[in-house]
Amino acid sequence: MDMGGSAQNTLLTCIGLSDRYELMLVYGLSIESRMTEMEIESVEEKMAMARKKGVKCVPLAPLVRKINPLQDFRTFVSLWILIRQEKPDIVHTHSSKAGFIGRWAAWLAGVSFIVHTPHGHVFFGHFDPTMSRIFLLAEKVTALITDCMVALTEGEKNDYVELSIIQPRRIDIIHSGVNIDRYMNSRVNIEEKKSTLGLNPKDLVVGTVGWLLPIKGPEVLLKSMDKVWQDRSDVQLVFVGKGELEDELKAETFQRGVSEKVKFLGWRDDVPEIMPVFDLFALPSLNEGMGRVLVEAMAAGKPVVASNVGGIPDLVHHGQNGFLVEPGDVNGLSAAIGKLLADENLRREMGKRGQAMAHNFSEGKMVEKIDALYASLLHPKKPSV
């Protein structure tokens, strides 16, 4: 339970459905996330809101992110006992590992309906080919005991169908919901905010928000800026987020003599106030289930340059609210960024279109669709004669 997209999606769903169902949220501890004090406070604030709404929140210490046979077995037994005691009508699991353990525990406990949201998948880009094949096989077998799977995007659904994991009729598309009002209604003095962040108020800003991990492609973005800086000197790059590549990226900016052009802001709880500072938003992920942060950027009226991978094309329509480039394509990313930086009118028009599209990915719409899914399982319509 951290500030990652899958955790926040799950928590927002519980809060949104708390007046319609009796809910229990079982989650792993956040030790592996190495959260800052600000992150911990933000998570605790949302958890307190969930409890106030009547959601039973149950931490499960053995549930960790990394594969650990002993801890994983303890998690399985704990979940099986808990599910047997609670006798829920539906068990809804989230993310790959928790979804694997949780679904088998639910099935052996005799739960009527099992739903799973993968939040993207780990079949390529995360592990070596052998491990990827093992995960694929495990998911194919586990899908047999899954009543319904929830894909965040059309692209994710297509992957699961094309990989023969599940039939199209047993997978729904429900976009991960975002509180778009926080981004649409942000009132920020851009020059003042730039100054407080250590940015030159007169410079253009290319920004990105997310984990600094290989799968998110931050090195690709940094390399793509070389050509941008060759053409113009009035551009700064801002990374918002943290991760294992942070020190390596900082060292690279120093070695290449661009430290003064790149800002690393770490994890922040004021992203709705930072987003207006960006002139365009970049997401160079090598694999991405959906990319909730793209909706946030769109809601803030920012044009987007992103990878043509996973579920991103559901959000970014090439030439309309941004540009899509192939994952890892440094030159393509550089060219798209340069084109937007050179044309203020294009940035403004694409930003407006993106803002209008953001309404399709609101928190409220996600909750309504999940409610409808649960209702279809619990109260199936009789076929007409």
Phi, psi and omega in degrees: 000096180227201181265014176290162185299316183294319179295316181291324176301314181295316182294316178297324178296315179299315180297317182292332183259004188295337180269001182242339183222158168273118191241142171232126179254114179254127188215156175279159177289170190253020185301316183294338183284344180046057184287150173283170178300322179296319179296315181300317179297320181294317178297314182297325178296316180290323178295321178297322178296318180297316179297320179298329180279358178099006178283126175281119183253118186239106176286142181235099188303320182290345182283101181242164185286316183283154177292125181214099187310316182293311180296323181293321178293319177298320178299314181301313181296317180298317179294317181299316179296314182297316181293321176299323180288316187280331181052057179288155174283324182229136166246124181243113182260156182226137178075165195295301186290311178299326179292323179293308182294315184296322182291320179291323176296319180294318181296314180291337178275357175081028179293141184292316185226133180238125180239144181223133172246111183288332187058055186089182179219171184244030185275346171203149176092341183258321186229173177289164185304322181295312180295323179299320178294323179296315179296322179296315179297317179299321180289323179297318180291317183291332178297337180294334180257010182259123181287322180209140175247144180248116175264144180283335184214167175299320180299318179294318178301314181301320178300313182294325179286314182293332178274007177059037178275320185206151179285148182306325183290345182255017178226123179258155175255117176226108182297146176292125186280146181232142174284084188290337181300324180299331183265327180286329186253018178288128180249104186229136169279105190298317181297317179295317180296320177301316181297317180293335179270359180081023180259151175287119183304336183269348182279154170279152185232125170261123184236153174216150181228128178156178180295139175271075182234155181307320184295339181272351174069032180295330178294325179297317180296316180298316179295324182294336182285345180303311180293323178300314181289335175294324184276330181205146185258356186263038183231135176239151180248132182236124173257123173248116182141176181222173179157179188295340182269359187302309181296320179297318180292319178297318179296321180293320179295325179292314182297327182269001176071030181240020183304323183287347181263351186237131178243131174252110186264353182069193178285137182227147175260006180245034180303321178300336177270337179277324184305320179298340180290332183287141172271335172205158182246137181239137175223095185267036185302146175272339175205140184203124179296312178213304183093070180305327183297335176295321177296320178298317178295318179296317179298330178279359178080030182257135172291153189235140167241121186214167180284142177275073187211152175057228182267002184301319180299343175292333185258318183256113179262115187305125179086352180255296178247011178167195180234144175252137176231159180290144181301133179083359182276092183298314182294319179296319179295316179299317182294318181294318178297315180298322180296318180289320180296330184279350187225097182296321180296320178296317178300316183294315182294316179295323178297319179295317180296318179297321180296321178293323180289334185298334180299336180289348186240032182285159177302317182298319181293323178298313181298317179299318182289322178291322175301316179296323178296312179301317180298322181293331178282315184284328183226068182297142179285138177286137180296140179290143182278000000 
